Amino acid sequence: MSLLEVQQVSKRYERGARPAVHDVSLVVQPGEFVSLVGESGSGKTTLLRLIAGLETADAGTIKLGERVISGAGLHVVPERRGVGLVFQHHALFPHLTVGQNVGFGISKMAKAERVKVVEGLLELIGLAGYGRRYPHELSGGERQRVALARALATNPGVMLLDEPFSSLDPLLRESLRDETRRVLRACGATAILVTHHTRDALAVSDRIVVMHNGLLEQMGTPDEVYHRPVNGYVASLFGPCNFMARAGAGAEGWVRPDELELVPVERVGGYRMAGIVSQVTYGGGCQDVTLVCEGGGELKVCHQGDWVVKEGETWGAALKG
Ligand SMILES: Nc1ncnc2c1ncn2[C@@H]1O[C@H](COP(=O)(O)OP(=O)(O)OP(=O)(O)O)[C@@H](O)[C@H]1O
């Protein structure tokens, strides 16, 4: 699997319109799993389609391994780029069996070798023995796994996944997400996933690219984008946060609810914060508590103490030790 380099790539669909992707540069290491996240219309799909060759870039260069696949008047067509594509509605060929679908892109391979590759991939995706079935005899999740195996069969330089789990129910989405990650890791695949589920991105990515208005806002590990976001947009994309002045930080920072703890109001020191509990919701391992502070500002605290907090009480909040 290959190194992918995107250098200063831009794309504008219509003259006069805001660029869908503007001056984006990033490097994906061989074997790395990178997710593209960002609010709707931020340019995620456009960037993925530019890498796939389904859109032509206005500027910039895209390299896969040693090969330039886009740049300086050159546009290599998708089928010659050596990329594997899995989309949300990437239908399998209905008239072909599962085995024929998986082997579709390697039809030039000698039969014995092809059969071996297909069987190996079916085993890898947990569908050994399903080779003779037809797509309509599979569940939605099984069909997506077959689509993944079909894309992997050609041993592409990079796998491009556009919301492949979105149409599935949450439990199945989560298990297929983890399964896909396992399969891609087993193959050593370089992969880019577009998703609007930031929890999925945090769970499975080596690094995450955050897009906003066509610009790359931040690229970092899940921990970096979650705990050290470069701005409020990135911070709020990954879940609730409190915007507040951090002592010594000089500028406004953001603190996650799980970085705060409730303390008796008389003990609030340091960055002095206290308020009346306006809402308490059950959040699984914690109580999600909202404090309304003097002046009307809100503080969100993920309370994990072994006492129960009630609406109307007054509590202080402090950064955890
Ligand atoms: N074929 C097109 N023609 C014109 N404008 C387009 C086209 N495709 C996308 N756009 C515009 O480009 C911008 C980026 O769209 P894109 O689909 O890349 O965003 P996205 O982050 O993938 O959004 P979503 O999460 O909603 O899929 C948007 O403003 C969109 O309206």
The ligand as an SDF file (V2000), in Angstrom:
LIG
                    3D

 31 33  0  0  0  0  0  0  0  0999 V2000
  -21.5200   18.6480   -8.3820 N   0  0  0  0  0  0  0  0  0  0  0  0
  -21.5350   19.8060   -7.7200 C   0  0  0  0  0  0  0  0  0  0  0  0
  -21.8340   20.9580   -8.3510 N   0  0  0  0  0  0  0  0  0  0  0  0
  -21.8330   22.1460   -7.6920 C   0  0  0  0  0  0  0  0  0  0  0  0
  -21.5320   22.2950   -6.3900 N   0  0  0  0  0  0  0  0  0  0  0  0
  -21.2130   21.1650   -5.7130 C   0  0  0  0  0  0  0  0  0  0  0  0
  -21.2020   19.8780   -6.3270 C   0  0  0  0  0  0  0  0  0  0  0  0
  -20.8620   18.9510   -5.3890 N   0  0  0  0  0  0  0  0  0  0  0  0
  -20.6710   19.6340   -4.2420 C   0  0  0  0  0  0  0  0  0  0  0  0
  -20.8850   20.9500   -4.4220 N   0  0  0  0  0  0  0  0  0  0  0  0
  -20.7320   22.0250   -3.4170 C   0  0  0  0  0  0  0  0  0  0  0  0
  -19.4080   21.9490   -2.8940 O   0  0  0  0  0  0  0  0  0  0  0  0
  -19.4020   22.1550   -1.4870 C   0  0  0  0  0  0  0  0  0  0  0  0
  -18.7500   20.9600   -0.7870 C   0  0  0  0  0  0  0  0  0  0  0  0
  -19.5930   19.8060   -0.9650 O   0  0  0  0  0  0  0  0  0  0  0  0
  -19.1820   18.3590   -0.4910 P   0  0  0  0  0  0  0  0  0  0  0  0
  -20.2150   17.4150   -1.0190 O   0  0  0  0  0  0  0  0  0  0  0  0
  -17.7720   18.1200   -0.8540 O   0  0  0  0  0  0  0  0  0  0  0  0
  -19.2980   18.5240    1.0820 O   0  0  0  0  0  0  0  0  0  0  0  0
  -19.3870   17.4040    2.2180 P   0  0  0  0  0  0  0  0  0  0  0  0
  -18.5460   17.9230    3.3410 O   0  0  0  0  0  0  0  0  0  0  0  0
  -19.0440   16.0690    1.6700 O   0  0  0  0  0  0  0  0  0  0  0  0
  -20.9160   17.4970    2.6080 O   0  0  0  0  0  0  0  0  0  0  0  0
  -21.9340   16.3350    3.1430 P   0  0  0  0  0  0  0  0  0  0  0  0
  -21.4470   15.9290    4.5150 O   0  0  0  0  0  0  0  0  0  0  0  0
  -23.2500   17.0500    3.2040 O   0  0  0  0  0  0  0  0  0  0  0  0
  -21.8890   15.2150    2.1510 O   0  0  0  0  0  0  0  0  0  0  0  0
  -20.8400   22.4310   -1.0950 C   0  0  0  0  0  0  0  0  0  0  0  0
  -21.0200   23.7990   -1.0110 O   0  0  0  0  0  0  0  0  0  0  0  0
  -21.6380   21.8050   -2.2170 C   0  0  0  0  0  0  0  0  0  0  0  0
  -22.8540   22.4820   -2.3900 O   0  0  0  0  0  0  0  0  0  0  0  0
  1  2  1  0
  2  3  1  0
  2  7  2  0
  3  4  2  0
  4  5  1  0
  5  6  2  0
  6  7  1  0
  6 10  1  0
  7  8  1  0
  8  9  2  0
  9 10  1  0
 10 11  1  0
 11 12  1  0
 11 30  1  0
 12 13  1  0
 13 14  1  0
 13 28  1  0
 14 15  1  0
 15 16  1  0
 16 17  2  0
 16 18  1  0
 16 19  1  0
 19 20  1  0
 20 21  2  0
 20 22  1  0
 20 23  1  0
 23 24  1  0
 24 25  2  0
 24 26  1  0
 24 27  1  0
 28 29  1  0
 28 30  1  0
 30 31  1  0
M  END
$$$$
